[in-house]
Amino acid sequence: MQMFVFSPLAVVSCNSVEKKIYVNLNYTVSCVRLLNATHQIGCQSSLSGNVGVLHVLESEENLDWVLHSGPNPPYMVILESPLFTRSIMMKLKNGSSRVAGVAVVAPNTNPAAGFSPHTKCPNENTGVYSVKYDPAMAHCNKTLWNPLGNGLSYEEFDFPIFSLKDDNETQVIRQCYLDHNRAMNGSSLQYPLCAMQLYSHMSAVTDTATCMRRNDINFSINPEIVCDALGDYNVWASTRPLNNTAKGHKMWESVVIAAARLDSRSFFFDIAPGAESGVSGFVTLLAAAHALRNATQEAQPNRTILYTFFQGETFDYIGSSRMVYDMENKQFALDLDNVHSVLEIGQVGLRADSRLWLHSDPVSRRNNSVNEELHSAATGLSVSVQEPSFSQPLPPSSFQRFLRARPIPGIVIEDHQSAFTNSLSWYFLVQSNNSWFQQLIPSDLKSHLTNRPPNYYVGVAQQSSEPTLLVQHLLANLTGRTVNITQENCQNQREDENDKESKHMYSYMWVQGVAPPNGTEREGYCIRSTVRLSKALSPAFDLRQYTSDDYSTWTESRWKSIKGRIFLVASHELEMLTLGVGVGVLLTSLLLTYIISSKADILFSSGREPTNATY
């Protein structure tokens, strides 16, 4: 019984000692490993985590201390955001034997010059322009769309890279460095030194084909999955109900696809705000859908509008390529013969001149009706609508995947003529956990609402992301109607117990509703709309073509844990002395144990009675 009494005490004691030694970092967002058909990118630590002496980099010239002259490598380098540049990161990468990891302090304001870790020509290998289709425009030969792109997101680093909030926790790290690690007036550093340990070991290696092959190895009852395909769900709705059960071509149906993308990306997987690049586009499309709701329901237009929100577009057009694939293979409610044209809303966070640019492809320009309609719609607004020169290709856009399939007319609306505006702003939506969103979602999804801006990284295909769920329910509320039916019928996708047909044409959502002024019990209701979800998973994974040139092959490695902590580390000499003393104590204990055991008969024989004693 004693063992059971003392075991919890020992655990409590160990935890107490650990807390006195380590300061755990509460906010840790890491760069993770991604893989595609040809290689791997991103970052990782060793299996046991990387440990290094803290060094706050003050300038690029100060790199010599980390890479050459510092006496206590390896170093864990702390970077302020202005120093998070390609030049510095590549120098750290090339000197990685002396670099244990990097922690970047995230800025509280946007960098004045802009910042993009993407390439200068996003999605250049999976768009419409190629050797087969207008090669003069391929690889951004005519227009460099992202001139600030430094390509850091496509590099492979063999050490962990974390993002830190510029808050009290970061101040503790800085103070630890100043108190223990900063040499003053040329003096040598005195132990103990402040160190950091970062854990972000990744399971997948090499490329997507390799990790998917490892996923298929089933030598155990619980096989280990090492990577997952990037993906999510596209959200779509139509102004006229479409039978979603009957897939393929719809006779006499002609649709205009009004599209925007839901996702963005950054260097750190859990920080992808995308307010300029992504959010401005899909919020504009949501507003347009709401504004047209009454008009389209009272008098149906000649063509059905298909509001479409694509996921995974920053990773080689995952969502749009999937929709095109499904349309070609009769796995969607429509096919490509039903598509009249495409109107895509891109980055439209208007600049000071309130000017929009209508980008199109030479093939699309053969149909002037789309341009004329857009110019007509802009008449009377305080927005100037202009077109680039005829020699300019389309910007990176979902529309390019439709053009790869056939010459469909279309327009991409942007607030720039030739180059993106790069911004890290995440204050477009302060937090999803607000009173409006709370009333628009079912009660079982309220845990998805958070007190921070949403993350627009697409994530892996096993689950819907927060932006997908929010846009799905927002679109239903903004385009649908409230119907007076019971919660049970609503959740069973029917108007009443005898209704077998409505589920083919509509979707039904029972949402929380608002709480009355003097109560806490929300008054739920049912919304009927045409909003649907469709897979945003690259066809490469259904076809098992993991080296495909036509489709996205991006996967994300799995990991055990992502965490960090700081602590004080003793000198190597003191560590060796401590180890030596410990080994000496161990050997002495073993020797004493042996001697006592061998002399036990002598040491413990006093007072024993002879074996032949009788009574």
MOLINFEN-V758612 format. One line per field, one symbol per residue. ss: DSSP state (2 for helix, 1 for strand, 0 for the rest). phi: phi as a letter, one per 30 degrees, with the letter a starting at -180 (. if undefined). burial: b if it has 9 or more other C-alpha atoms within 8 Angstrom, else e. A space follows every 50 residues. Layout:
ss: ???
phi: ???
burial: ???
This chain:
ss: 02222222222222222222201100001100011000011100000001 11111100022222222220000011111122200222222222022211 11111000000000010000000000000000002222220000000010 02220100011111000222222222222200000000000011111110 01000002222222200000000000111111111111000000000000 00001111111000000000000022222222222222222022222200 00011111110000000222222222220000000222111111100000 00001111100002220022222222220000011110000000000022 22222000111111000000000000000000002222220022222200 00000000010000022222222222222011100022222000000000 02222011111000100000010011111001111110222220000000 00001110100011111110022222222222222222222222222202 222000000000000
phi: .ddddddddddeddddddddcccdddcbccdcccbbdcacbjbacddcic baddbddcaddddedddbcddbddcccccdedcdcdedddddddcddccd lbbcddddbddddiabddddbdhdcbdddaddbhddcdhhdcbcdbdddc iddcccccbdbcccddbedddddddddddbcddchidddcddcdbbbbca dcdcbiadeddddddddcdbdcddccabddlabdcbabdcecdddddjdc dicbbcdcbacccbbbdcdcbbdhdddcdedddddddddddcedddddbd ddbdccdbccciddcihdddddddddddchcbdbbdddddabbcccdbde dddhcccccbceddddcddddddddddddicdbccbcddddcdddeaded dddddadddabccbcbdbbdccbcebcdbdaddbdddddccdddcddddb cbddccddicddaddedddddeddddddccbdccbddddddchadadcdc ceddcbccbccdicddecbcddcdacccbcdbcbdcbeeedddhcdcdcc bdbdbcddbdababacaccdddddddddddddddddddddddddddddcd dddccdiddddcdbb
burial: eeeeeeeeeeeeeeeeeeeeebbebeebbbbbbbbbbebbbbbbbbeebb bbbbbbbeeeebbbebbeebeebbbbbbbbbebbebebbeebbebbebbb bbbbbbbeebbeebbbbbbbbbbbebbbbbeeebbebbbbeebbbbebbb bbbbeebbbbbbbbbbeebbbebbebbeebbbeeeeeeeeebbbbbbbbb bbbbbbbbbbbbebbeeeeeeebeebbbbbbbbbbbbbbbebbbeebbbb eeebbbbbbbbbbbbbbbbebbbbbbbbbbbbebbbeebbeebeebbeeb eebbbbbbbbbbbbbbbbbbbbbbbbbbebbbbbbeebbbbbbbbbbbeb eeebbbbbbbbeebbeeeebeeeebeebeeeeebbeebeeebbbebbbbb bbbbeebbbbbbbbbbeebbebbbbbeeebbbbeeebbbbbbeeebeebb eebbbbbbebbeebbbbbbbbbbbbbbbbbeeeebebebbbebbbeeeee ebbbbbbbbbbbbbbbeeeeebbbbbbbbbbbbbbbbbbbbeeeebbbee bbbbbbbbbeebbbbbbbbbbeeebeeeeeeeeeeeeeeeeeeeebeeeb eeeeeeeeeeeeeee
